[in-house]
Amino acid sequence: MMRKPRKPAFPVQHRPVRLASSISAAIPFLCIFAIGSAPAQQKSTKKPAIAKSSPAATELQTRIAAASTARNSGDPFAVAQANQRLIATALRELANLRQVESAYPQAIELYRDSLSLEDSKDARLELAMAQAQSGHYDEAIQLAQATLAADPDNLQADRILASSLVQKSDFAQAIEPFSKVANADPSVENLYALANCLLQTRKAEDKLRAQSVFDRMMKISGNSGSLHVLFGRAYRDADDMPSAIREFQLAVAVDPRTPHAHYFLGLARLSLNEWKPTPEVEAEMRKEIEYFPHDYLANYMLGFLLSSERRYDESNKYLDAAAKIQPSEPEPFLYMGLNAYSQDNLKEAEPLLRKAVELTGADESRSNYQIRRAYVDLGRILSKSDRQQEADVFLAKARDLQVKTMEQSQQSIASIALANGEGSAAAVMPLIPQPEDAYALAPLGKTQQRIDDPLNPATLAQSKLTATQRSEADTQQKLLRATLGLAYNDLGTSEAVRGDYAHALSDYQQAERWDNSLPGLAKNLGQSAFRVGDYAEAIRGLTLALQQQPDSIPLRAMLGSSYYASNQYSDAVRTFQPLGARGMVDGEIGYAWADSLAHTGDMKRASEVLTAFQTQPRPPEVMLLVGRLWTEIGDYARAINTLQQALNVNPSLPAAHLNAGLAYIHWEHWPEAVKEFQEELAIQPDNPDAEYHLGFAYMQQSKLDDAVAAFRQVVSEYPDYGNAQYELGKILLDRGQVTDAVGYLEAAARLSPGTDYVHYQLQAAYRKEDRVAEADHELDIYKELKAKSRQRAASAMVSHP
């Protein structure tokens, strides 16, 4: 027989920026990274009741104190060790809260994070429980087995293993761990779990063993009606209905007022009669109500049975009582609505059926998608009252649920009802545990019962927390979040002090995740991000930090430099501006500021900053950058003078002659440019940029043979140098060497497909070879690129009038 899946039974490109700035260096780094303040870890005056039983809760307070002691010691290694242990415990405690709230995926993630910091046997078992609660039974089994391999006497691991095996219907394998638990702790709850498992194997010898276990239970607790109800439910779940009926009858014989005894006896007889009501079944339900007038299930079931016999008025009496006992359950409203519809009382039927739909919500699969009947009748009611558009919606929903019903009906309806408390006749929702059912409310995690069984205690973990519990959980969560924020901040600081900025950044980000209000955290995060070159994250953190400390020069310097390194030049200029003259002469900030101004087109202000920057002696490598920037600004004389100063200090400085030659090219001093490029090639013979620009300077002097020789040298060694390919092809085309020219121009077009003039020269070369179609194609590309270029220029003029 096919069975529904079970649930567990226990609960719960940047320019080179070297920012060892004199501004930043003026403040000791240890002072910049702030150790978290102690108040963030003050103990709560009242620990939530939810956390009282947690094995991690007491340990949490001990580790908070240890972390505080380590912080006061100033030893970064001690701080790291203490806070790693504290974080592991706080994460585990928070995972416990998530488990109580039935947020199992989050609990699993938190347990794993905790275990990554500290390998704890208890945390592994808690992870196993969370895995089982979320339906990951294989993972739970693996974790439990690993624990038992190291600790064979661990009963909690046996419980998790046994329960998870049962959820996979592997009852034979579950017997051994259930037996170990029952033998070590022969309580009624543990014995009942073993007996249940034995019956589920459907083997005669295991049934005999189960009966022996039941006898042991009676010796422990004495003969009682409630105990026989439990025995009957175990037989019922094993599809042994005669034995179930016998036990229910014994329950009534021992004590006619045994809770649920008459209800289960009636339900069992109903199942044997193929779910057709009989006077005996009705009598049992009435007897249950007589003894327990406020029993929801008995009222509901009797109302349901009477409805099936079209005794609508009497049915409504019991359905209404059930609705008042459990107003959040949709079934009584559904059947009262169906009763009204059957009596053609559409005005009364509509609100009842709508109420059933509302209460069902997303739980449409309950009781074999029985809510489809509400959609069908609502669709008919709406059609009759000329609300066809809304009716079509309800009828379409009914058809969709009908398809799902047919899929689920591959299982026997009777079997579903017996095993899961559902079915067309029973339509039984999860039964509500009654306070007098002592054995039904066994401690969570110790009894393996069906999650959808009426009295399964696991449903308690799935229910919503009370307002008081929610408040206590919120208080505990705030404490844990504050603890984790400060602990991660202190851990990050211990790593930053030791120069491990990558790990520090990660930990500061974790601290922000848990408590982004922690003083100094944004600064710590931003500085670590800056140190590892994560400029986007540095900008985010340093922006927040500068808002908190607007007069901090080091933070402003780092933030501006981060903008500069991210090519956000306008933002860099805005951030650098308040630094004034001090920033202009700073060893790194001054250059970054001037370069940012040049990129924004403010050459006048860039010249002012760069002039101030150059008042202080700089290394040749920095002078090289300054010379390049003067060229960009357009002051070629100062560029060449600066580069010459650098060469005076280091005559072999790479790229100095190259940049001087480029300044001369911009200045159109061709002979001087040639000389500089030749001197660069004497230092770096394989520099393709120097060779190319030498050829360009020759070309401007009409020394075309020398230019061709230079360009050929470049493309022979660097065939991907597109500009050299283009200039060589253009010269050859002008000389009438069309075939050779085409090859170079094609290479240039392939390397620089977005350069319009390359396509123009290539189309001219194709036409000289009478390759008209190809020439026209290249001309079209040229025109398209040229149009886009004009459009961009026009947009730029509008944006910057």
N, C-alpha and C positions, 0 to 999 in steps of 0.2 A: 504494500500500500504506500502510495506517495505521501510524503510528509512535508509540511511547510518548514522553512528554515527556522531554527530556534535562536533565541537570544540568550545571553548569559543570565544566570540567576543571582549573581552577586552585584553589589552596588559599584556601590560605588568607587697742428704744427706750430710750434711755438718758437719765438726767438729765445736764444740762450739767456736764462734769467738766473743769476747766482745771488740769492738774497741772504747772504750773511751780512746784512745791512748793519752799518754802525748804529743806526737808530734802534734796530731790533736788539743788537748785541749790547746795547747800553743797559738793558735790564736782565738780570740773571735768569736763565731759563727755568730754574727750579721755582722761582717765584711766579713765573707766568702760569705754570700749570698748578691750579689750585686744588689742594686736598679738600674733599668735601667736608662740610660743616657737620658737627655732631648732631645738632637738633634733628636733622633729617632721619636719624635712626633712633629717635626716642621711642621708648616702649609705649604701647597703647595702654591706657588706664584700664581697659577692659578687653580681654582677649575674647574673640567671638566663640560662642559655644560650638559652632560648627567645627572649629579647629582643635577643640580640647583633646580629642582622642587621637590626633595625628601624632605619630612617633617623631615627626620632624619638627613639631611646634616648639617643644622644650629645647631641642637642640638649636633651633633658630636663635633664641635669646642668648644662648651660650656663645654662638658664633658671632652674633652682633657685638657682644662684649669683646671677643678676641680681635675682631677687625678694628674696633676702636682703640684697643691697646696697641696694635700694630701701627695704626695711623699715627699715634702719639710718639711712637719710637723713632719715626723718620727713616726706618730701614725699608727700602723699596722691595727687597726680596721678601721680608716678613709681611709687608702690606699685600704683595701679590698672593702669597700663599694663603693668608687669612681670608682675603676677599674671594678667592676662588672657592674656598670651602663654604663661605657664607652664601655665595651665589648659588652653588649647587643645592644647598639646603632650602633657600628661598624659592628657587625654581620648583623644587620638589613639593614644597608646601603649597605653592600656587597651583601646581598640577593637581594636588589633592582637592583644592577648591573647585577647579574645573570639573573634576570627576564627580563631586557632589552635585554640581549643576548639570550633570549629564553632557558636558561639552567635551566629549571623549577625544576628538581629533586634536583639540588644543591641549588637552592633558597629555596626550601621547608626545606631542612636540616638546612640551615642557619637561617631561620625564627624560626624553632623549637628550635635551640640552643639559639637564642636570647630570646625567650619566657621563656626558662628554667631559665634565669637569671633575667628577668623582665617581668611581665605580662603587656603587652601594648595592648590597644584596636586597635590602628592603625596597630601594627605588626600582630595582629590576622587577621585583614582584608586583609593585604598584603599576609599573608599565605593563606588565603582563595582564593585570586585571583590566586596565584601560583598553588594551588591545582587544581583550575578549568582549568588553562592554560595547565596543564599536564594531563588533562582528569580525574582527581579524583573528580568528581562532587558531590558524596555523602559527601566527606569530606568538600568540599567547602560549600555545603548547611548547613551542621551541624555547621560550624564555623559562617556562616552568621546568622543563626537562633539564635545561642547563643548570638551574638552581639545585635541582635534586641530585644532579651528578656530583656537585660539590658538597651538598648538604642533604643526604638521603632522608633525614628525619624532619625535614621542613614540611610541616602539615599544611601551611598556607599554600606552598607550591603544589602539594598534592591536591588541594581543593581546586585551585585554578586549573590544573591539568585535567582533573576529572570533569569539572564543569565544561571546559572547552571541548573535551572529547564527546561529551553528551550533545553539545550543540552541533557537532558534526555527525551525530547519530552513531558514533563509534562506541556503543554501550559495552561491548565485550572488553575493550581496552580500558574503559573508565572504571571497571569493577575493581581492579587492583588498587588505584589511588584512593577510591572511595573506601575500600576495605581498610587501608592503612589509617585513614582518618578516623573511621569508626572504631577500630581496635585501640587506637591511641587515645581517643576521646569518645567513649561510648555514650554520647548524649542522644536524646530522642531525635534531635535534628540530624545528626550525622548518621544515625542508623536508618532513618527514613530515606535519606539521600541514597544510601547503599541499596536499600530494598527497591526503591523506584528504579534504579539502574538495572538491578537484576531482573525485574519484571520486563523491562524494555527489550531484553534479548530474545524474548518469546521462547525460551528453552525450558523444558519441563524441569530439568535439574536446577535451573536458576530460580524457577518459581518456588520450588521447595526451599531453597536457601532464603528467598525473600520472606516466606512464611515464618522461617526460623528467626529471621531478623525482627519481624513484627512481634513475635513472642517475646524477644528480648526487650523491645520497647515497652510492652505491657508490664513486664517485670519491673522496669525502671519507674514507670509513671503510674502504674495501676490501670485497671480497666475503666475506660470512659467512652462516652459517645463521640466526643471530638476526635479521639484516637481512631475509632472505627471509621469516621468520615475521612480521615487522612488515608487509611488503608483502602477504603473504597475508591477514593480519587486515584490512588496509585494503580489499582486494578483497571479502573476506567481508562486511564492514560495508556495502559498496555493492551487495550481493546479486549479485556477479559470482563465483559459486562455481567455475566452471571455472578462472578466473584465480587464484583463491585456492588451489585444489588444485595448480595448476602451481607456485606459489611455495612451498607447503609441501613439495612434492616436491623442488624445488631446494634447500630448506633441508636436507633429509635427504641429498641428493646431496653437498652441500658438506661437511656434517658430520652423520653419523647421530646424534650425541649432542647435537644442538642442543636446548636445553630447549624443551619444548612442541611441537616440530615434529611428532612422531608423534601427539601428542594432537590437535592442530588438524587434521592430515591425516585422522585417523580421524573426527573430528567432522564435517568437511566431507563426507566420503564418506557418513556416516550421514545427513546432511541431504539429499543427492541421492537416497538410497534411501528417502525419505519416512519417515525415522527408524526404519527396520526394521534390526535388527542383521544384519551379514554377517560372515563369517570375516575378511575384510580389515580391517573396522573393529576387530574384537576383536584382531587381530594388531597393529594400530598401538597400541592401548591397552597391550597386554602389552609391546610394545617400549619404550614410554615408561616403564613401571614397571621394566623391566629396567635401563634407564640411570639412572632416578631413582626408587628404591624408595619414597622418602618424598614423592613427588608426590601431593598430596591429590586433585587433580582426576582424574588418571588412575586412581587406586585407586577413587575414588568412581564414575566413569563406567563402569569395567569391572564393578564390583559391580552397578551399576544395569542394565547390559546383560544380565548373566548372570541377574539376577532376572527380567527380562522373558522370558527363555527358561526360567524355572523351574529353573534350576540353582542351587538355594538354598544348598547347602553351600559351593560355590565362590564364589557371590555374597557370602555372609557373610564369607568370608575377606578379600575386598578392601574391603567396607564397614566391617568392623571395623578394618582398617588405616587407612582414611580417618578413622574416628572417633577413633583414637588420634592421628593427625597434627593434626587440627583438632577437638578435643573440644567446641568451642563451636558447631559447625555442626549443625543439626537433621537434615539430609537423610540421612546414613548411618543414624542411629537410626530414622528413619522407615521406610526400606526394609528394614532388618533386622527391624523390627517387622512390616512387611507380609509379609516372608518367613515369619516365625514364624506369623503368623495363617494364611497360605496352607497351612502344614503342620499346622494345627490345634493348634499349640503355644501355647495361650492364656496359659498361665502366664508364658512368656517374652515373648510379644508385648506384654502389657499394660505392663510397665515401660519397654520400648523406645519404645512409642508415646507414653506419658506424657512420656518424656524429650524426644521430638521436639516435643511441644506446648510443653513448658516452655522449650526453647531457641528456638523460633519466637517466643514472646512476642507482642508487638504487631505483629510483622512478618508478618502473615498473608497478605499479598498476594504474597509472594515465590514465584517459580516457579509463577505462575498459581494461587495459593491451593492448592497441593498438600497443605498440612497438613489440608485437609478429609478426606483419606483416613484420617488418623489418628483424627479424630473419628468417622468412620463405623464403623471397626473397633472402636474403644474402646466406642462405644455398643452394638455387637453383643456384645462380650465382657461388658460389664456387665449386659446383659439376660440373657445365658445364666447368669450367676452370681447372679441374683436381686437385682441392685442397680439396680432399674428407675428409681428417682428420679434417680440420677446418670446413668444411661443416657439418660434423656430430655433432660437438659441437653446432653450431647455430641451427640446426634442433632439437636437443634434448632440447635446451632452448625454442624453439618455442612450442614444445609439452608440456613442463612444464607450460608455460604461458597460453596455451590453456586450460589446466585443471583448472587453477585459473580463467580464464575467464568464464568458464562454472559455476563455483561456484558463481561468482559474478553476473552472469546473472539470478540468481533467482529473482533479482530485474528487474523491467521493464527498458529497455534501455531508452525509452522515458522519464520515470519518473526521471531517473538519470540525463538525459540531462536538463530537466526542473528545477529540484531541485538543481542540483549541477554543472551545466555547463559542463557536461561530456556526452559521449555517442558516439555511432558509427557514427552518422551523425554530431553531433555538435563537437565532439572531442575537446571541448572547454577547454582550460587551464584556470587557474584563471585569470580573466580579470584584466587588468592593470588599476588602478585608473587614471583618467585624471584630470589634475589640475583644469579644469573648473567645475568639479563635486563637487560643494561646499557641497551639502548635503551628498554626498557619503563619504566624508572625515570627518565625525563627530568625535568629540573627542573620543579617545579610552576609552572604559569602559562605555560609556554612550549610545551606540546604540547596540541593539541586532540584528546582521545580521549573515547570514550563513558564516562560516569561508571559505567555498569554493565558496562563491558568488563572482562574478566578481569584485565588488567594495568594498568588505569587508575590512574595515580599519584594522581589526585584522591581515591581511597579512603583514602589515608594521612591526609589532612586530616580525613576523617570518622571515623577511628578514635579510640579513647580514648587519652589521653596515658599514657605510662609513669609509674610511681611517681616516678621522678626528675624527669621533665618536669613532673608535677603539683606536686611540691614547689617546683621552680624558679618555676613560674607563680604559685603561692601567695605565694612570697616577693616576686616582682615586683609582684603585685597589692597586697600590704600596703604596699609602698613608694609605689605610685601613689595608693592611697586616702589615705594620710597626707599625701602631697603635695597632693592635691586638697583635702583638708579644710583644711589650713593656708592654701593659696592662696585659696580662697573666703573664708575667715575674714578674711584680710588685705585682700582686695578689698572685702568688706563694710565693714570698718573704715574704709577710705579713703573710702567713700561716706557712711558715718555721720558722719565728721568734717566732711564738706562739707554735711551736712544732708539728704542724699538717703536717707532712711530706708526708703523703699519698696524701692529696689534693694538697699539693705543687707540688709533682711530676706530678700529672695529669695536673696541670696548666702550669708547665714548658714544658711538652710535647706539650700542645696546643700552647704555645709560639713558640716552635721550628717549629711546623707545619706552622705557619704564617710567621715567620722571623727567620730563623736559623743563621743569621749573627749577631744577637744581642750580644754585648760584655757581657761576663760573664754568658751567658745562659747555655752553656755546663757544666760549673762548678756547677751552681745551680741545674741543672737537675741531674747530677751525684751524688752530695752529698745527695740530697733528696732520690734518689733511694737507695743509700747506707744505709741511716738511716732506711728505711723500709724493708731492706733485699732483694731488687730486684737487685741482683748482676749482672745479665746480662745487665740490663739497666744502672746500675752504671758503669760497665766497658765501655759501649759505650760512656756515657757522660764524664766520667773522662779521658778517653783516648784522646778525643778531647780537653778537658780542659788542660791536661798536655802538649799537643802539643803547646798550646797557652802560657802556663806558665811552661816551663820545669824545672825551679828551685824551684817550689812549693813543699815543703816537705809534707804538709798536703794532697795535691792531690795525690802525689806519694804513701803515706802511705795508703790512702783509696783505690786507684786503686790496689795496690799489695794485700791488704787484700781482695778485691772483687775477685781477681783471686784465692786467697787461698780458700775463701769460696765456690768458684765454682769448686774446685778440679783441677784448671788449674795451676799445681804446677810449671812447667817450666816458664810460664809467670809471676807467682808470684815472683820467684827467680830473673828473669830479671828485674822486676820492683823494687824490694827491694834493689838490688845490690848498686845503687848509694847512698843509705842512709848511708852506711858505718857503723862505730862504733856506731854512734848515733842511728841508727835503730836497731842494735843488742841488745842494752840494753833497748830499749823501752818496756814498760810493755806488749804490745800485739804484736807489729810488730816483736820483736825478736823471740818469740816462733813460730809465723806463718812462718817466714823466715826459721828457723831451720827445722821445720816440712816439709816445701816445699822441702828443699834440701834433706831431708831423703827420700821423695817420689820419687825424681828424681834419687836416688841412690848415691848421692854425700855425703857419710857418713863423710868423712874427713871435708869438709866444714860445714856440719851440726853440727859436734862436736865443731868447732870453734865458730860458731854463738851461739850455746846453752851454751857453756862455758861462753861467754861474757854475755849472757842474765842472767846467774845464778850468776853473780857477784853482782847483786842487790837483796835486800830482796824481797821475793815474798810471797803472801798468800799461805796457805796450799793447796787450791784448784788448784792454778797454779803449785805448786811444784808437785802435783799429775800428772798433764799433762806432766811436764818436766821429771818425773821419767818414765812415759810410753814411752816418746820419746827416752830416753837413752836406754831403752830396744830395741826399734826398730833399733836404731843405732848399737846396739850390745855391748854396754859398760854396762854389767850387774852389775858390782860393783858400778858404779856411779848411776845406776838406783836405786839399793837397798839403797844406801846411801842417795839419794835425797828423796826417799819415807820415809825413817826413820826420816829425818829432818821434813817432813810434819807431821808425826805421833807424833813427840816430841812436836809440837805445838798443834795438835789436835789428841789425842789418839783414838778418835772415828770417825775419818775421813773415810767415806764410800769409799770402793774400794781401799784404800791404801794398806792394807794387801793382797788383791787379786792381785794387780799389782806387789807387791813384790814377791808373790808366783809365778806369771808368769815369772818374771825375773829369779827366781831360777830354774824354769822348763827349760828355755832356757839355763841356765848355768849348767843344769843337777845336781843340788844340791837338791836331792829328799827329804831327811828328813827336810831340811830347808823350802822347798816348802810346805810340809805337815803342818808344824807348822803355816806358814802364812795363809794357807787356813782355818785351824781350828780357827785361831784368827779372820779371816774375818767373819766366820759363827757365832762366838760369838757376833759380832756386827750386822750382817744381817743373821739371821738363815734361811731365805727363799731365799738366793741368789743362783740360780741354777748354775751360772758360778763357784762360789767357790766350791760348792758341786761336780760338774763335774770334775774340775781340781784336787780336792782332790782325787777323784777316780782314775784319770789318774796317779797322783804321786804314789798312792798305787800300781797301776799296774806296774809301772816302778821298784818298789821295790819287785815285785812278791808277794805282799800281795793281792792275788786275791780275797779272801773272803771279805776283807775290800773294795776292788775296786767294787765288785759286789754290796755290800750293798749301796755304794755311788751312783752308777749308777741307781740302782733300786729306790732309793730315788728321783733322778732327774726325771726319766720317770713317776713315779707315780704322781708327782705334775706337771710336764711339759712334757706331752706326745709328744709335737712337737719338743723336743730337739733332733735333729737328731744325733748328735755325741754321746750322751749318749746311744741312741738306738743301734747304731753301735757297740760301745765298749762292751756293755752288750751282744749283740748277738754274737760277735766274741769270747768272753771268754766262753760263753755257748757252742758254736760250738767246741772249742778246748777241752772242757770237755766231749764232746759226747752227750750233751743234745740238740740233733739236732732239735727236734720239737719246743722246746722253742726258740732256736736260730733263727729259720726261721722267727718266728713272729716278733722278734726285728729287724732282718735284712731287712725284707720286709718294716717295718715302716721306717727304715733309708733310703731305696731306694726311698720310696715315698716322704720323706721329702727332700732328697738330690739327685735328679735324675741325676745330672750332675757330681757326684763324682764317679770316675772309680773304686776305691778299694771297695766301698760298693757293687757294682754289682759283683765284683770278689768273695767276701766272700759269697754273696747270691747264686751264681751259685755253689759254693762248697757245701753249705748247701743243695741245691736241689739235687745234685748228691748223697749225702749220704742218701737221701730219695728215690733214684731211680726215681726222676722226671726229666728225661733226657731232654725232649723237653724244659722245663722251664729253666733248667740249661744251655742248649745251647743258648737259647735266651738271658739270662743274660750275658753269655760269649761274645756273639756278641756285646752287648751294651758296655761291658768292653773294648773290642778291638777297637771299634769305638771311644770311649772317649779317650782311650790311644793314638790312632793315632792322633786325633785332638790336644791332649796335646803336643805331640812331634812336630807337625807342628807349633804350636804357639811358642814353645821354639826355633825352628830353625829360625822362622821369627824374633823373638826378638834378636837373635844373629846377624842376618844380619843387623837389624836396629841399633843395638848398639854393633859394633865390639870392 
